[in-house]
Amino acid sequence: MNKHFVLHGAMFMALAVALGAMSSHGLAALSEHSRYLFQLGVQYQIYHAIGLLAIGIMAAQLANKPLLIAGRLMFFGIILFSGGLYFLAVTELSFLKFVIPIGGICLIASWLCIVWSIFSKSGSSE
């Protein structure tokens, strides 16, 4: 088990729950589109926090470089994608909008690295 990925996954999950509650109760001043963007950030953060937990648990059986890369990409993808959506929703400043697709690419690449890690020879038990 990789405790760092499990720790970060749990922390991202706790933060997502808190931000989700905040968006339901404390962001009424935002436009409908901004609330949608914020909720989308929460939704993707939850999905990928679970993914980060899974990567941490998978590391006990499948400790290899592609899995480590997957965890790092997912960590940074959450920050860039969800964080970018939160920033855009709250400030409505679009000058940092380019980080959102970069975060999305990191998230997609992390899932592909998990697939790669499954077929990688090093660290596998089969």
N, C-alpha and C positions, 0 to 999 in steps of 0.2 A: 504494500500500500504506500502511496506517496502522500504523506501527511500534508504537504504544502498545497497540493491540488484539492484535497478534501477540505482543508481549512478555508481556502479561498472560495471554494464552491459553497460552503456553508455560510461564509460571510456575505457573498454575493446574494445568496438566497434570502438571508435576513434583511439585507438592504432592499431587495426587491419587494419583500412583503411590506416593509415600512414605507417605501416610495409608492407602492400601490395604494396603501391606506391613505397616504397624504394626497394622492391624486384624486381619490374619491371624495375626500372631505375638505381639502384645503386649497385646491387650485380652481375654484369656481370662477375666479377672475380671468382665467385664460379663455381663449377662443375655443370653439368646439374642435377645430383642426389641431390646435396645440395640445388639447387634452388627449386627442387621439394619438398624436405622436408620443406623448409621455407614456400613455398606456401601452403603446407598441414597444417602447423601450423596456418597460416593466415585464411585458410578456416574453420578449426575447431574452431578457436577463434571467428570468426564471428557467426557461428551457436550457440555457447554456450553463447556468449554475448547476443544474442536474447533470449536464454533460461533464462538467468539471469534477463533480463528485464521482461520476462513473469512471473517468480517467484515473482519478486517484485510487479507486478500488481496483481497477483493472491492472494497475502497475504491480500488484502483488503477484499476478500470474504472467504478466506480459511486459516485463521491464525492458524496454528497448528505446532507442533514440527516436523513432517516429512517434511513439506515444508521448515522450517528453516534449517533442515539438508540438504535438496536438494540444497538450495542456497549456503550453505557453501561448500558442495562437489563440486558444479559446479565452484565456485570461485577458489578453490584449484586445481581442475582438469584442468582448463584453464591454470593456472600458470605452473603446472607440465607437462601437455601434450604439449601445444603449446610452452611454454617456453623451454621445453626440446628439441623439434624439432628445435627451433630457435638456441639454443646453439649448437646442433649437426651439423646443417647446416653451421653455421658460423665458428666454430672452427674445425670441423671434429674430435673432441676428443670424443671417445666413452666410456670413463670411467664413465660418468653419464647417460648412455643410459637407465639404469634401471628405471629412474624416468618417462620416457615416458609411459610405460604400467601402472604404478601406477596412473598416471594422467588419462589415458584412463579408468581405473577401477573406479576412482572417478566420471568421467563424466557419465559412464553407471549407476553407483549407484545413481547419482543425478536424472536421469530420472526415475529410479525405485522408488525413494523416492517421486517424484511428483505423480506417480500412487498411492503409499501408502497414500499420503496426501489426495487424492481425496476420498478414501474409509475410511479415519479416521473420527471418530465421532466428536472430539473436533474441534471447530472453524468452522464447516461447517454450511451453511445456510439452509440445507435441512434435 
